[in-house]
Amino acid sequence: MLPKYTVDYTTRFRRHAQVNHYHTDDPITCQEFVTELLERGFGISAVKHEGVELPKPEFDRIVKTAASILASRHICASLELKPEEEKYRFGFTA
């Protein structure tokens, strides 16, 4: 049985890159994982849904949402704001 979501990502070392795969059936967990990859600077090769690579607009939406979540976390931590205040003032996803 295929997992609902698969994220192909790359960890980079000095002389080579290691391709890894993350599998989950939960779309929220997939989104959180993409957020963690962005935060750590790993390369994201593809996001697949039921074994089929997502179209570019859907892939871009996932990355944009992850970047928005990441920006929100950093703003809240840096300015010592609650997520509600951050969303009101800056408009990122809380």
ABEGO torsion letter per residue (X at the ends): XBBABBBBBBBBBAABBBBBBBBBABAAAAAAAAAAAAAAGBBBABBBBGGBBBBAAAAAAAAAAAAAAAAAAAAAAAAGBBAAAAAAAAGBBX
